[in-house]
Structure formats: C-alpha cells, structure tokens
Amino acid sequence: MLDKTIQDNSTDSVSLINQNGKYGFLVAAKGAAQFVSNPFVGVIATRFGYKRPLLVGSIILLASTTAFAFGSNYAFLLVTRLLQGLSSAITAVSGMGLLASNFCHQEERGKVMGFAVSAISVGIIAGPIYGSLLYQFLGQAAPFLILSGMIFLDIILQLITFSVDKGLKDHKFTSLCQLMVDPLILVVAGNMFLLNLNVSMILAFLPLRLIELSNPETWKLGVVVLPASIGYLIAGILFPRITKYVSRWMGGLYGLILSAITLFILAFLKSFIGMLIDTTVLGIGLGWISTSMQPIFALIVDTRHKKVYGNVYAISDMAVCLAMFLGPMIGGTVLFAFGFEVLICSIAIIDVSFSMLSFLLKNVDQMQPIADIDSDSEKEANEKQPLIKFSDSTKRWRRTSSSSQVAETISSHPVPRYMDNLSGIERLFDEIV
C-alpha cells in the first residue's frame, strides 16, 4: 500500500514537472535558439573577428545564468533558456574560431581544440551532479551564482587581454549547400545527430523516469546520468587506439548498435544501480560513434572538398543543436502520451535502422587526400617567380616570367573550376598581386 502511494506521488510529480510536454519544451529551447543563431553568428564572426563576439556572448551568458538563480515562473525560465542558447552559439563559434585562427599548424591546432572539447566533456560530467548536489543542500540560487562568479572572472580576463582583431577575409569557405548534398557528409552528420539525440533524451528524461519509479533524493537525479559521460570519456581514450583492428566506419556501426541494445534494456530497468551500469555502457557506445565519425568527417573534407572546414563545422554544430532541440521537444510530448518505455525503444529502433547507412562509409579510409594547392613547397617555388601560368598537366596556376604569357595562357585555357565563384576570383587576384 505504501509503495503504491509513493508510486502515485511520483507519477503526480512527473506530471507536475512535465505539464503536457512543457518540461520538454523548456529543455529544448536552448538547442532551438542555438540552432537558429549559428548561421548569423558565423557571419558576424567573419565580419568583425572572434574576440568581440566572444566577449558579448560571455556577457549574455552571465546575465542568463544569474537570472536562473532567481527564476520561478515558466515564461521567465523559457526566455532565460533562449538567452542561454544564444550565448552558447556565440561563445562556441567564436571560441573555436579564435583557436583555429591563432593556431594555424594542424598538430598544434588539434591539441588546443582537443583541450577545448575535453573541457566541454568535463562540463557535461560535472554539471548534473554539481547542480543537483548544490540545489539540494544550498538551494536554487547557489549553483547559478557560483557559475556567474566564474563567468565574471572569465570576462575580466577577456577584457585584460582584449585586442581588436580583423575580420576573417583570408579564410576560405566551401558552399554550405554544396557540402550538405554530399551523401557521405550527410551520413556522418546523421550519426552525430543520433549521438546527441540519445544524449539529450537521457539527460532530459532519465531523471524523470527515476522520479516516476522511486521518488528519489535530489542528488540522485544528477548522479543517474553521470555514468554516460564517464563511459563517453573511456571510449574517447580507448577506441582511437584500436583503429588498426576496427576501422572507423565499423566503429560507427558498432557504436550505434551497442547504443540501441543498451537503450532497449534501459527502457525496462527499474533499479538505480541497474541504470548506472546500463548508462555507462551506453556512454561507451556513444563515445565510439563520436571517436569514429569525427575523423571521418575531416577525412571526407580532405578528400572531397580541398581541406576547407568552416561550413563543415557549421553542419556538425547544427546537427548537434538540432538533436538537442528536437529530442526534448518531441520526447516530452511522447513521454506524456505513451510513456518512457515507448520513447526509449523508439530511439533504439531509429539507431539500428540508421546504422545500416554506415556501410556507405566503408571505403572512406582508403581515399587519398586532394593535393593542397597552397602547399608549403609550392608556395616556396611560387615566390621565386613573378607571375602566373595555367598548366594543362596539373590543371593549376603556375608562375611564369612575363605578363604577355599570362594573357596568352588565360585566353587559351579553360577557366579552372574554382573560378566559378567569387572566392576563386579573389584567390586569382591575390596570386597576381
């Protein structure tokens, strides 16, 4: 009788929190704002540089985080959540762009960006348990005010080191539409979408499942999602070391299948310990997908799009934001209408179905990168010659000795493919000058 009363109270608590899907909409609001803002933030950063948008984004983040400490009604929290999404878009795009523009050597750039991504992982791990513990023992305002203090210190450091940077006129971009019709890029982006869709579902609705089953203490609501992040980090350390034995496309395939199996099991688990074990394995599967797909993403760009990464990063980030937006929004409605079991099993079925598309990536590892037109050796050779000439054998522009030869070459040879757009014209102009 007591167990039934607790279960009824827990069910009432879930209904009160969700309120016909409102909880899902609140969680999804950040992803929606970030998804819509990303293209505009990219344009702003390109025109004004990275440091000013980064500072503005940090200020907006400070305001939204402080507002969360005192928010109480749904409308206020929704607006605050939208501002948080806007600030996340600005800081993410500007921060990664700032690293890319200041660290040009590929090896060094990879290291510093790896540190940045690791910091995000630490935030994912520490966030839920940090918030739940401080909320239970110190109240609603404590976790947000502490974060606000840290953000304020970060803003002070930005102001101390601030200097106006120029727009990114020298960066080369591939058409976003051109990349989005590349089937291999779409498959990899789809894997990243499903990876983050799984994460968004677990973060948003597994705590509600725990409330529904046992009416737990607040700290457990954060701890229950912690193992997924730990498993993710384990995968990030382990699987890049075994690519000689398991190719990357197979890693993506196996990761999706492993994630689907653990989701099917999770849908019917009722114990807290069982959830911890299952989400650890789920995190390993999700990490396997990420560590396999990210290198393939870069390799496809190298082999099919001449090593341009700006818009490719936008596609990847938009896939993440779309998953974080659609997951809680649709998931909240499905949870209210059909229950947790149907929601999680549906995601597992989608994972298995999409995993078959990984076979399209089977030959990506054997692709050879496109020769870099601006390689260091070619630049050194070009610097010794005054003008340019187009060569039939290589289909590239080469240096020559007189302007008459340039005119003759341009009139007698077809315009290269990259001259079909404005960036190609600017590139030719820069070489002539």
Secondary structure as GFF3:
##gff-version 3
##sequence-region A 1 433
A	DSSP	alpha_helix	2	18	.	.	.	ID=ss1
A	DSSP	alpha_helix	22	48	.	.	.	ID=ss2
A	DSSP	alpha_helix	51	70	.	.	.	ID=ss3
A	DSSP	alpha_helix	74	102	.	.	.	ID=ss4
A	DSSP	alpha_helix	106	138	.	.	.	ID=ss5
A	DSSP	alpha_helix	141	160	.	.	.	ID=ss6
A	DSSP	alpha_helix	176	180	.	.	.	ID=ss7
A	DSSP	alpha_helix	183	214	.	.	.	ID=ss8
A	DSSP	alpha_helix	218	223	.	.	.	ID=ss9
A	DSSP	alpha_helix	226	238	.	.	.	ID=ss10
A	DSSP	three_ten_helix	239	242	.	.	.	ID=ss11
A	DSSP	alpha_helix	248	266	.	.	.	ID=ss12
A	DSSP	alpha_helix	272	304	.	.	.	ID=ss13
A	DSSP	alpha_helix	310	338	.	.	.	ID=ss14
A	DSSP	alpha_helix	340	355	.	.	.	ID=ss15
A	DSSP	three_ten_helix	356	361	.	.	.	ID=ss16
A	DSSP	three_ten_helix	364	366	.	.	.	ID=ss17
A	DSSP	alpha_helix	376	383	.	.	.	ID=ss18
A	DSSP	beta_strand	387	391	.	.	.	ID=ss19
A	DSSP	beta_strand	396	400	.	.	.	ID=ss20
A	DSSP	alpha_helix	403	412	.	.	.	ID=ss21
A	DSSP	three_ten_helix	417	420	.	.	.	ID=ss22
A	DSSP	alpha_helix	422	432	.	.	.	ID=ss23
###
